[in-house]
Amino acid sequence: MNSLEFFLSSVLSGISSLSDFTSVWRELFSLHVNLPFFWLVLTGLVLVALLLSVVSLLWKQHNRRSRIHRELARANQRMSLATSVAGIGVWEWDVNNDTLQWSPYLYDLYGIRVGSKLALSDWMSRLKSGDGDKVKRLKQIAGKNKQQTLLIDMIDPLDGQPRVLELVVQGLVNDASRLIGTQRDISDVIERQRQMEQAALQDKLTGLPNTRALNRVLKAAFAAPDVENKVFGLMFIDLDGFKQVNDTLGHDVGDALLQHASKRMRGCLRVEDEVFRLGGDEFVVWVPLGEYAVKIKKPAQDSVLEYDESDRRDPSILTWGTTMKS
């Protein structure tokens, strides 16, 4: 070892120019047979450098993967929070094994502990009878670029009330092993639509069906396939002296009179009859007659409608100041 150091120091002290440096290194490499330790050290340094390069590359890849995983986790968290706030649950169905993956919102919606393993049967048991078959038929779109939407019913696990869910399913091209989609509770939307429709068909003052509701009833009656539903009676009623009451006692008293008259008319009718307010002091009474006033016979010739006079009823006449036209 001392001889090697002496040799190197003597060589380096004799270098005075680039040509001398080159010649020295040529001489040095020519002595490799006599300097095995030098090559051993040089090989070790090269291996260490390569090892450090590999470790550095692996460390960078690990950091990049960790960063990507963190970003994906934050994105999934944001997506889960956004869908939960919006009332939308995301799900995936493995159609080969009939297993499910749900977002946390769906677990809460169905009253299942978050993170529980789910099979298709666990889901079907919480749906209304018959809806399970509709869901199973969705397997037909697996592997196809098709989307299907259907409504399913379930019972709320908290209050026991029926809920309506909108199920959107998307098939994946070249992947027949799974389906993805969303679910959302649209019960409140349907209820608001029902209330809006009811408000549009109801007179605000008396609570009776209005003219729009009468038109709907008439269209349905004329479109009915059976003859019995097309036989009905209409009575047009207006209140005598209503304008005088309105002018002398005020609109509040007139409104109270209309409400009282509506209750009286409704109380004089059968359950299947209905009173409609056209506006002002004008009303229409709808009286279905087919179930007791019409009998259908089928002789060899064309069908003949015969009215049984014994079943005919006289219309009730209201005697508290009204004019009725039938």
Secondary structure, DSSP 4 states (H G I P E B T S, - for coil): -HHHHHHHHHHHHT--SHHHHHHHHHHHHTTTTT-HHHHHHHHHHHHHHHHHHHHHHHHHHHHHHHHHHHHHHHHHHHHHHHHHHHTEEEEEEETTTTEEEE-HHHHHHHT--TT--EEHHHHHTTBPTTHHHHHHGGGGGTTSS-EEEEEEEEE-TTT--EEEEEEEEEEETTEEEEEEEEEEE-HHHHHHHHHHHHHHTB-TTT--B-HHHHHHHHHHHHH-SSSGGG-EEEEEEEETTHHHHHHHH-HHHHHHHHHHHHHHHHHTS-TT-EEEEEETTEEEEEEE-HHHH-EEE--SSS-EEE--GGG--PPPPP-SSEEEE-
